[in-house]
Amino acid sequence: MRPVTEQTPAARPGRAHPPGQGVSDEADVIVVGAGPAGSTTASYLARAGLDVLLLEKTTFPREKVCGDGLTPRAVKALVGLGIPTDERDGWLRNKGLRIIGGGMRLELPWPDLASYPGFGLVSNRLGFDETLARSAQKAGARLIEGMNVTGPVLDDRTGQITGVLARQSGPAGPRGTGAGPGPQRTYRARVVIAADGSSSRLSVAMGLRKREDRPLGVAVRTYYTSPRHDDDYLESWLELWDGDRLLPGYGWIFGAGDGTSNVGLGLLNTSAAFRNTDYRALLQRWLAGMPQSWGYVEENRTKPVQGSALPMGFNRTPHYTRGLLLAGDAGGMVNPFNGEGIAYAMESGEIAARVITQALSRPTWQGAERVLHTYPQALKDAYGGYYTLGRVFVRAIGRPEVMKFATRHGLPRPTAMRFVLKLLANLTEPRSGDVADRLINAMSKLTPAA
Protein backbone atom coordinates (compact mmCIF):
# COMPACT_ATOMS: atom_id res chain seq x y z
CA MET A 1 0.00 0.00 0.00
CA ARG A 2 1.67 3.21 -1.18
CA PRO A 3 0.67 6.77 -0.32
CA VAL A 4 -0.13 9.28 -3.02
CA THR A 5 0.92 12.88 -2.43
CA GLU A 6 -0.81 15.89 -3.84
CA GLN A 7 -0.72 19.65 -3.56
CA THR A 8 -3.90 20.79 -1.84
CA PRO A 9 -5.11 23.97 -0.19
CA ALA A 10 -4.55 24.09 3.54
CA ALA A 11 -7.10 21.85 5.22
CA ARG A 12 -9.69 23.76 7.18
CA PRO A 13 -12.96 22.94 8.90
CA GLY A 14 -16.17 23.68 7.06
CA ARG A 15 -19.87 22.96 7.28
CA ALA A 16 -20.74 19.31 7.58
CA HIS A 17 -22.71 17.73 4.76
CA PRO A 18 -26.03 16.23 5.87
CA PRO A 19 -25.51 12.48 6.34
CA GLY A 20 -25.77 10.62 3.05
CA GLN A 21 -25.71 13.82 0.95
CA GLY A 22 -23.05 16.06 -0.60
CA VAL A 23 -20.32 15.12 -3.07
CA SER A 24 -20.26 11.33 -3.21
CA ASP A 25 -16.46 11.01 -3.02
CA GLU A 26 -16.02 13.56 -0.20
CA ALA A 27 -16.94 13.43 3.44
CA ASP A 28 -16.09 14.98 6.77
CA VAL A 29 -14.67 11.67 7.98
CA ILE A 30 -13.62 8.47 6.24
CA VAL A 31 -13.68 5.28 8.33
CA VAL A 32 -11.72 2.37 6.86
CA GLY A 33 -13.15 -0.95 8.04
CA ALA A 34 -16.69 -1.79 9.15
CA GLY A 35 -15.86 -4.09 12.06
CA PRO A 36 -16.94 -3.24 15.61
CA ALA A 37 -14.51 -0.29 15.89
CA GLY A 38 -15.28 1.24 12.52
CA SER A 39 -19.04 0.82 12.64
CA THR A 40 -19.25 2.18 16.18
CA THR A 41 -17.16 5.21 15.25
CA ALA A 42 -19.29 5.82 12.17
CA SER A 43 -22.52 5.54 14.16
CA TYR A 44 -21.52 8.13 16.75
CA LEU A 45 -20.11 10.51 14.14
CA ALA A 46 -23.23 10.30 11.99
CA ARG A 47 -25.44 10.90 15.02
CA ALA A 48 -23.42 14.06 15.65
CA GLY A 49 -24.38 15.32 12.19
CA LEU A 50 -21.12 14.65 10.37
CA ASP A 51 -20.93 13.23 6.87
CA VAL A 52 -19.28 9.82 7.29
CA LEU A 53 -18.03 7.47 4.61
CA LEU A 54 -17.57 3.90 5.88
CA LEU A 55 -15.48 1.73 3.54
CA GLU A 56 -15.49 -2.06 3.99
CA LYS A 57 -13.34 -4.28 1.77
CA THR A 58 -15.69 -7.30 1.98
CA THR A 59 -19.44 -7.65 1.67
CA PHE A 60 -21.85 -8.59 4.44
CA PRO A 61 -22.44 -11.09 5.82
CA ARG A 62 -18.77 -11.87 6.26
CA GLU A 63 -16.84 -14.21 8.52
CA LYS A 64 -14.49 -13.12 11.29
CA VAL A 65 -12.35 -15.33 13.51
CA CYS A 66 -13.53 -14.73 17.07
CA GLY A 67 -14.80 -16.49 20.17
CA ASP A 68 -18.19 -14.76 19.69
CA GLY A 69 -18.44 -14.19 23.46
CA LEU A 70 -19.37 -10.73 24.74
CA THR A 71 -18.70 -9.73 28.34
CA PRO A 72 -20.94 -7.23 30.17
CA ARG A 73 -18.51 -4.53 29.05
CA ALA A 74 -19.33 -5.25 25.40
CA VAL A 75 -23.05 -5.52 26.19
CA LYS A 76 -22.92 -2.01 27.66
CA ALA A 77 -21.38 -0.73 24.42
CA LEU A 78 -24.18 -2.37 22.41
CA VAL A 79 -26.84 -0.84 24.63
CA GLY A 80 -25.18 2.56 24.16
CA LEU A 81 -25.69 2.21 20.41
CA GLY A 82 -29.36 1.39 20.92
CA ILE A 83 -29.00 -2.14 19.55
CA PRO A 84 -31.61 -4.56 21.00
CA THR A 85 -30.07 -7.51 22.84
CA ASP A 86 -33.23 -9.57 23.34
CA GLU A 87 -32.90 -13.34 22.95
CA ARG A 88 -35.65 -13.19 20.32
CA ASP A 89 -33.18 -11.26 18.15
CA GLY A 90 -30.72 -14.16 18.21
CA TRP A 91 -28.62 -13.25 21.25
CA LEU A 92 -27.76 -15.97 23.76
CA ARG A 93 -27.34 -14.64 27.29
CA ASN A 94 -24.84 -16.00 29.76
CA LYS A 95 -24.56 -15.64 33.53
CA GLY A 96 -20.80 -15.54 33.94
CA LEU A 97 -17.56 -17.41 33.49
CA ARG A 98 -16.89 -21.07 34.25
CA ILE A 99 -13.20 -21.70 34.92
CA ILE A 100 -11.67 -25.16 34.65
CA GLY A 101 -8.11 -25.98 35.69
CA GLY A 102 -5.98 -27.60 38.37
CA GLY A 103 -8.63 -30.24 38.90
CA MET A 104 -11.18 -27.53 39.77
CA ARG A 105 -14.41 -26.38 38.15
CA LEU A 106 -15.55 -22.95 39.36
CA GLU A 107 -18.57 -20.93 38.19
CA LEU A 108 -18.24 -17.18 38.70
CA PRO A 109 -21.32 -15.03 37.97
CA TRP A 110 -20.66 -11.67 36.35
CA PRO A 111 -20.32 -8.99 39.05
CA ASP A 112 -23.45 -7.15 40.18
CA LEU A 113 -22.60 -3.56 39.21
CA ALA A 114 -24.46 -0.37 38.43
CA SER A 115 -21.99 0.50 35.67
CA TYR A 116 -22.41 -2.70 33.65
CA PRO A 117 -25.24 -5.14 32.97
CA GLY A 118 -25.15 -8.39 34.90
CA PHE A 119 -25.07 -10.63 31.83
CA GLY A 120 -22.96 -11.39 28.80
CA LEU A 121 -23.98 -12.46 25.30
CA VAL A 122 -22.91 -14.76 22.52
CA SER A 123 -23.49 -13.77 18.91
CA ASN A 124 -21.88 -15.17 15.78
CA ARG A 125 -19.65 -12.57 14.13
CA LEU A 126 -21.23 -13.46 10.79
CA GLY A 127 -24.31 -11.55 11.96
CA PHE A 128 -22.83 -9.36 14.70
CA ASP A 129 -20.64 -7.20 12.49
CA GLU A 130 -23.43 -6.70 9.96
CA THR A 131 -25.77 -5.63 12.76
CA LEU A 132 -23.30 -2.90 13.78
CA ALA A 133 -22.71 -1.82 10.17
CA ARG A 134 -26.44 -1.55 9.45
CA SER A 135 -26.83 0.44 12.67
CA ALA A 136 -24.23 2.88 11.37
CA GLN A 137 -26.11 3.11 8.07
CA LYS A 138 -29.34 3.79 9.91
CA ALA A 139 -27.62 6.59 11.81
CA GLY A 140 -26.68 8.20 8.49
CA ALA A 141 -23.23 6.85 7.61
CA ARG A 142 -22.63 6.04 3.94
CA LEU A 143 -21.47 2.43 3.86
CA ILE A 144 -19.74 1.12 0.73
CA GLU A 145 -19.15 -2.62 0.78
CA GLY A 146 -16.53 -4.39 -1.35
CA MET A 147 -14.36 -1.25 -1.39
CA ASN A 148 -10.71 -2.12 -0.78
CA VAL A 149 -8.58 0.79 0.41
CA THR A 150 -5.21 0.58 -1.34
CA GLY A 151 -3.38 3.58 0.11
CA PRO A 152 -3.57 7.01 1.71
CA VAL A 153 -3.65 10.32 -0.15
CA LEU A 154 -1.20 12.77 1.45
CA ASP A 155 -0.75 16.52 1.20
CA ASP A 156 2.77 16.88 -0.19
CA ARG A 157 3.43 20.02 1.89
CA THR A 158 2.22 18.86 5.29
CA GLY A 159 2.23 15.07 5.04
CA GLN A 160 -1.36 15.10 6.34
CA ILE A 161 -3.68 12.38 5.13
CA THR A 162 -6.44 13.99 3.07
CA GLY A 163 -8.17 10.87 1.82
CA VAL A 164 -7.68 7.35 0.57
CA LEU A 165 -7.34 5.47 -2.70
CA ALA A 166 -9.67 2.51 -3.12
CA ARG A 167 -10.92 -0.02 -5.64
CA GLN A 168 -14.26 -1.77 -5.77
CA SER A 169 -13.31 -5.40 -5.38
CA GLY A 170 -16.44 -6.67 -7.09
CA PRO A 171 -18.88 -9.16 -5.61
CA ALA A 172 -17.16 -11.23 -2.92
CA GLY A 173 -17.91 -13.30 0.13
CA PRO A 174 -20.68 -15.88 0.45
CA ARG A 175 -22.88 -14.24 -2.18
CA GLY A 176 -20.18 -13.07 -4.58
CA THR A 177 -18.66 -14.26 -7.79
CA GLY A 178 -15.10 -13.04 -7.31
CA ALA A 179 -15.23 -10.49 -10.12
CA GLY A 180 -12.09 -8.47 -10.80
CA PRO A 181 -11.33 -5.12 -9.17
CA GLY A 182 -12.91 -1.96 -10.48
CA PRO A 183 -11.19 1.34 -11.34
CA GLN A 184 -9.29 3.20 -8.66
CA ARG A 185 -11.21 5.95 -6.90
CA THR A 186 -10.11 8.75 -4.62
CA TYR A 187 -12.12 9.55 -1.51
CA ARG A 188 -11.35 12.72 0.44
CA ALA A 189 -12.07 13.75 4.01
CA ARG A 190 -10.87 16.07 6.74
CA VAL A 191 -10.10 13.14 9.08
CA VAL A 192 -9.45 9.45 8.39
CA ILE A 193 -9.85 6.56 10.83
CA ALA A 194 -7.96 3.28 10.44
CA ALA A 195 -10.24 0.56 11.78
CA ASP A 196 -8.95 -2.07 9.38
CA GLY A 197 -7.92 -4.76 11.85
CA SER A 198 -4.71 -6.12 13.29
CA SER A 199 -2.70 -5.94 10.07
CA SER A 200 -4.00 -2.38 9.36
CA ARG A 201 -2.49 -1.83 5.95
CA LEU A 202 -3.49 1.84 6.10
CA SER A 203 -1.54 2.36 9.34
CA VAL A 204 1.51 0.61 7.87
CA ALA A 205 1.31 2.82 4.77
CA MET A 206 1.40 5.82 7.12
CA GLY A 207 4.57 4.49 8.77
CA LEU A 208 2.93 3.00 11.87
CA ARG A 209 4.13 -0.52 12.59
CA LYS A 210 3.54 -2.97 15.41
CA ARG A 211 5.60 -2.52 18.54
CA GLU A 212 7.77 -5.47 19.42
CA ASP A 213 7.67 -4.58 23.12
CA ARG A 214 3.93 -5.22 23.34
CA PRO A 215 2.22 -8.61 23.72
CA LEU A 216 0.64 -10.43 20.82
CA GLY A 217 -1.66 -13.40 20.92
CA VAL A 218 -2.96 -15.83 18.37
CA ALA A 219 -6.34 -17.56 18.47
CA VAL A 220 -7.76 -20.49 16.52
CA ARG A 221 -11.37 -21.57 16.59
CA THR A 222 -14.02 -23.65 14.89
CA TYR A 223 -17.61 -24.81 15.46
CA TYR A 224 -19.13 -28.17 16.36
CA THR A 225 -22.71 -29.33 16.65
CA SER A 226 -23.09 -30.07 20.35
CA PRO A 227 -25.72 -30.60 23.05
CA ARG A 228 -23.86 -27.86 24.95
CA HIS A 229 -24.89 -25.21 22.42
CA ASP A 230 -27.16 -23.40 24.90
CA ASP A 231 -24.75 -23.30 27.86
CA ASP A 232 -25.50 -20.28 30.04
CA TYR A 233 -21.86 -19.80 31.10
CA LEU A 234 -18.81 -18.91 29.03
CA GLU A 235 -16.27 -21.65 29.71
CA SER A 236 -12.51 -21.09 30.02
CA TRP A 237 -9.93 -23.86 30.41
CA LEU A 238 -6.78 -22.46 32.00
CA GLU A 239 -4.43 -25.37 31.42
CA LEU A 240 -3.26 -25.94 27.86
CA TRP A 241 -0.78 -28.79 27.78
CA ASP A 242 1.31 -29.66 24.74
CA GLY A 243 2.84 -32.92 25.89
CA ASP A 244 4.62 -32.00 29.11
CA ARG A 245 4.63 -28.24 28.31
CA LEU A 246 2.12 -25.94 30.02
CA LEU A 247 1.44 -23.15 27.51
CA PRO A 248 0.58 -19.51 28.30
CA GLY A 249 -3.01 -19.27 27.15
CA TYR A 250 -6.43 -20.78 27.55
CA GLY A 251 -9.06 -22.76 25.75
CA TRP A 252 -12.70 -21.81 25.50
CA ILE A 253 -16.09 -23.37 24.86
CA PHE A 254 -18.90 -20.91 24.16
CA GLY A 255 -22.36 -22.18 23.34
CA ALA A 256 -23.67 -20.35 20.28
CA GLY A 257 -27.34 -21.12 20.89
CA ASP A 258 -27.88 -22.33 17.32
CA GLY A 259 -27.04 -25.99 17.82
CA THR A 260 -23.29 -25.38 17.78
CA SER A 261 -20.47 -24.49 20.15
CA ASN A 262 -17.66 -22.09 19.34
CA VAL A 263 -14.51 -23.90 20.50
CA GLY A 264 -11.01 -22.48 20.37
CA LEU A 265 -7.81 -21.58 22.11
CA GLY A 266 -5.55 -18.57 22.44
CA LEU A 267 -1.81 -18.38 23.16
CA LEU A 268 0.55 -15.52 24.00
CA ASN A 269 3.91 -14.64 22.49
CA THR A 270 5.48 -14.47 25.96
CA SER A 271 6.58 -18.08 25.66
CA ALA A 272 9.20 -19.77 23.49
CA ALA A 273 6.43 -22.16 22.41
CA PHE A 274 4.60 -19.34 20.59
CA ARG A 275 6.39 -19.74 17.26
CA ASN A 276 6.93 -23.46 17.55
CA THR A 277 3.37 -24.68 18.03
CA ASP A 278 0.98 -26.12 15.48
CA TYR A 279 -2.14 -24.44 16.84
CA ARG A 280 -4.63 -26.41 14.81
CA ALA A 281 -3.06 -29.69 15.88
CA LEU A 282 -2.96 -28.47 19.49
CA LEU A 283 -6.69 -27.68 19.30
CA GLN A 284 -7.40 -31.21 18.08
CA ARG A 285 -5.27 -32.77 20.83
CA TRP A 286 -7.00 -30.67 23.48
CA LEU A 287 -10.46 -31.60 22.23
CA ALA A 288 -9.54 -35.29 22.10
CA GLY A 289 -9.62 -35.27 25.91
CA MET A 290 -13.21 -34.00 26.05
CA PRO A 291 -16.15 -36.32 26.80
CA GLN A 292 -17.50 -37.91 23.61
CA SER A 293 -21.03 -36.87 24.59
CA TRP A 294 -20.11 -33.22 24.06
CA GLY A 295 -19.71 -33.87 20.35
CA TYR A 296 -16.38 -32.13 19.71
CA VAL A 297 -15.27 -34.67 17.13
CA GLU A 298 -14.35 -34.25 13.50
CA GLU A 299 -17.63 -35.49 12.04
CA ASN A 300 -19.51 -32.79 13.99
CA ARG A 301 -17.30 -29.90 12.87
CA THR A 302 -19.33 -27.41 10.84
CA LYS A 303 -16.66 -24.85 9.82
CA PRO A 304 -12.93 -24.80 9.07
CA VAL A 305 -10.40 -24.25 11.83
CA GLN A 306 -9.28 -20.64 11.38
CA GLY A 307 -6.76 -18.42 13.16
CA SER A 308 -6.31 -14.75 13.87
CA ALA A 309 -3.85 -12.40 15.60
CA LEU A 310 -4.75 -10.68 18.88
CA PRO A 311 -2.96 -7.28 18.99
CA MET A 312 -2.78 -6.37 22.68
CA GLY A 313 -1.96 -3.50 24.99
CA PHE A 314 -1.55 -0.64 22.47
CA ASN A 315 0.81 -2.56 20.20
CA ARG A 316 0.65 0.11 17.48
CA THR A 317 1.22 3.77 18.32
CA PRO A 318 0.80 6.70 18.10
CA HIS A 319 -2.95 6.50 17.95
CA TYR A 320 -3.12 9.85 16.19
CA THR A 321 -0.78 11.21 13.57
CA ARG A 322 -1.18 13.55 10.58
CA GLY A 323 -4.95 13.33 10.34
CA LEU A 324 -5.18 9.57 10.99
CA LEU A 325 -6.71 8.02 14.12
CA LEU A 326 -6.40 4.32 14.99
CA ALA A 327 -9.33 2.43 16.51
CA GLY A 328 -9.85 -1.15 17.64
CA ASP A 329 -7.40 -3.84 16.56
CA ALA A 330 -5.57 -1.38 14.29
CA GLY A 331 -4.38 0.34 17.46
CA GLY A 332 -3.77 -2.85 19.43
CA MET A 333 -6.73 -2.37 21.77
CA VAL A 334 -7.17 -6.03 22.82
CA ASN A 335 -7.19 -6.52 26.60
CA PRO A 336 -3.92 -8.30 27.55
CA PHE A 337 -5.56 -9.94 30.56
CA ASN A 338 -8.23 -11.91 28.72
CA GLY A 339 -7.91 -11.43 24.96
CA GLU A 340 -11.19 -9.49 24.72
CA GLY A 341 -11.27 -7.18 21.75
CA ILE A 342 -14.86 -6.31 20.85
CA ALA A 343 -15.63 -4.15 23.89
CA TYR A 344 -12.45 -2.13 23.48
CA ALA A 345 -12.93 -1.78 19.74
CA MET A 346 -16.37 -0.29 20.32
CA GLU A 347 -15.27 1.89 23.22
CA SER A 348 -12.26 3.24 21.32
CA GLY A 349 -14.60 4.00 18.43
CA GLU A 350 -16.84 6.02 20.73
CA ILE A 351 -13.83 7.90 22.14
CA ALA A 352 -12.53 8.62 18.64
CA ALA A 353 -15.94 9.90 17.53
CA ARG A 354 -16.20 12.18 20.55
CA VAL A 355 -12.75 13.70 19.88
CA ILE A 356 -13.38 14.13 16.15
CA THR A 357 -16.77 15.75 16.69
CA GLN A 358 -15.20 18.32 18.99
CA ALA A 359 -12.23 18.85 16.67
CA LEU A 360 -14.30 19.52 13.57
CA SER A 361 -16.36 22.11 15.43
CA ARG A 362 -13.29 24.36 15.83
CA PRO A 363 -13.16 27.37 13.50
CA THR A 364 -9.51 26.84 12.51
CA TRP A 365 -7.53 23.80 11.49
CA GLN A 366 -4.94 24.58 14.14
CA GLY A 367 -7.67 24.39 16.77
CA ALA A 368 -8.94 21.13 15.31
CA GLU A 369 -5.42 19.66 15.39
CA ARG A 370 -5.03 20.50 19.07
CA VAL A 371 -8.19 18.55 19.81
CA LEU A 372 -7.22 15.58 17.62
CA HIS A 373 -3.89 15.32 19.44
CA THR A 374 -5.81 14.66 22.68
CA TYR A 375 -7.01 11.27 21.38
CA PRO A 376 -3.95 9.24 22.47
CA GLN A 377 -4.17 10.70 25.96
CA ALA A 378 -7.90 9.94 26.12
CA LEU A 379 -7.07 6.29 25.37
CA LYS A 380 -4.32 6.28 28.00
CA ASP A 381 -6.72 7.76 30.53
CA ALA A 382 -9.21 5.00 29.76
CA TYR A 383 -6.87 1.99 29.54
CA GLY A 384 -3.23 3.00 29.94
CA GLY A 385 -2.48 1.91 33.51
CA TYR A 386 -4.70 -1.15 33.20
CA TYR A 387 -2.94 -2.26 30.01
CA THR A 388 0.45 -1.75 31.64
CA LEU A 389 -0.67 -4.13 34.39
CA GLY A 390 -1.84 -6.50 31.69
CA ARG A 391 1.56 -6.51 30.04
CA VAL A 392 3.15 -7.43 33.38
CA PHE A 393 0.55 -10.19 33.73
CA VAL A 394 1.24 -11.77 30.34
CA ARG A 395 4.99 -11.74 30.95
CA ALA A 396 4.42 -13.52 34.26
CA ILE A 397 2.17 -16.26 32.92
CA GLY A 398 4.64 -16.83 30.11
CA ARG A 399 6.70 -18.63 32.75
CA PRO A 400 5.25 -22.16 33.15
CA GLU A 401 6.01 -22.31 36.88
CA VAL A 402 4.02 -19.11 37.50
CA MET A 403 1.06 -20.34 35.46
CA LYS A 404 1.08 -23.70 37.23
CA PHE A 405 1.26 -22.09 40.69
CA ALA A 406 -1.56 -19.62 39.92
CA THR A 407 -3.84 -22.34 38.58
CA ARG A 408 -3.34 -24.80 41.40
CA HIS A 409 -3.40 -22.32 44.28
CA GLY A 410 -5.80 -19.68 43.00
CA LEU A 411 -8.77 -21.73 41.79
CA PRO A 412 -9.50 -23.36 45.19
CA ARG A 413 -10.13 -19.85 46.61
CA PRO A 414 -13.47 -18.53 45.28
CA THR A 415 -13.09 -15.12 46.96
CA ALA A 416 -9.73 -14.59 45.30
CA MET A 417 -11.12 -15.78 41.97
CA ARG A 418 -14.00 -13.29 42.12
CA PHE A 419 -11.36 -10.58 42.46
CA VAL A 420 -9.45 -12.10 39.53
CA LEU A 421 -12.62 -12.13 37.39
CA LYS A 422 -13.15 -8.41 38.00
CA LEU A 423 -9.51 -7.71 37.20
CA LEU A 424 -9.31 -9.83 34.05
CA ALA A 425 -12.66 -8.67 32.67
CA ASN A 426 -12.08 -5.03 33.71
CA LEU A 427 -15.46 -4.87 35.42
CA THR A 428 -15.49 -2.48 38.38
CA GLU A 429 -17.49 0.47 39.61
CA PRO A 430 -15.38 3.47 38.60
CA ARG A 431 -16.05 5.65 41.66
CA SER A 432 -17.47 3.36 44.31
CA GLY A 433 -17.94 -0.36 44.70
CA ASP A 434 -16.44 -2.85 47.09
CA VAL A 435 -12.87 -3.34 48.29
CA ALA A 436 -11.95 -5.27 45.13
CA ASP A 437 -13.22 -2.44 42.91
CA ARG A 438 -11.29 0.19 44.82
CA LEU A 439 -8.10 -1.88 44.79
CA ILE A 440 -8.25 -2.62 41.06
CA ASN A 441 -9.06 1.01 40.24
CA ALA A 442 -6.21 2.24 42.42
CA MET A 443 -3.76 -0.19 40.81
CA SER A 444 -4.80 0.95 37.33
CA LYS A 445 -4.63 4.64 38.26
CA LEU A 446 -1.25 4.46 39.98
CA THR A 447 0.39 2.30 37.31
CA PRO A 448 2.11 4.47 34.67
CA ALA A 449 0.49 4.42 31.24
CA ALA A 450 2.97 3.76 28.46
Secondary structure as UniProt FT lines:
FT   STRAND          4..6
FT   TURN            19..20
FT   TURN            24..25
FT   STRAND          26..32
FT   HELIX           36..47
FT   TURN            48..49
FT   STRAND          52..56
FT   STRAND          69..70
FT   HELIX           72..80
FT   TURN            81..82
FT   HELIX           87..89
FT   STRAND          92..94
FT   STRAND          96..101
FT   TURN            102..103
FT   STRAND          104..109
FT   STRAND          120..122
FT   HELIX           125..139
FT   STRAND          142..145
FT   STRAND          147..155
FT   TURN            156..158
FT   STRAND          161..168
FT   HELIX           173..175
FT   STRAND          184..194
FT   TURN            197..199
FT   HELIX           201..205
FT   TURN            206..207
FT   TURN            212..213
FT   STRAND          216..225
FT   TURN            227..230
FT   STRAND          233..237
FT   STRAND          240..242
FT   TURN            243..244
FT   STRAND          245..247
FT   STRAND          249..255
FT   STRAND          260..268
FT   TURN            269..270
FT   HELIX           272..276
FT   HELIX           279..287
FT   TURN            288..289
FT   HELIX           292..294
FT   HELIX           298..300
FT   STRAND          306..312
FT   STRAND          320..321
FT   TURN            322..323
FT   STRAND          324..326
FT   HELIX           328..331
FT   TURN            336..338
FT   HELIX           342..359
FT   TURN            360..361
FT   HELIX           365..372
FT   TURN            373..374
FT   HELIX           375..379
FT   HELIX           380..384
FT   HELIX           385..397
FT   HELIX           400..410
FT   TURN            411..412
FT   HELIX           414..425
FT   HELIX           435..446
//
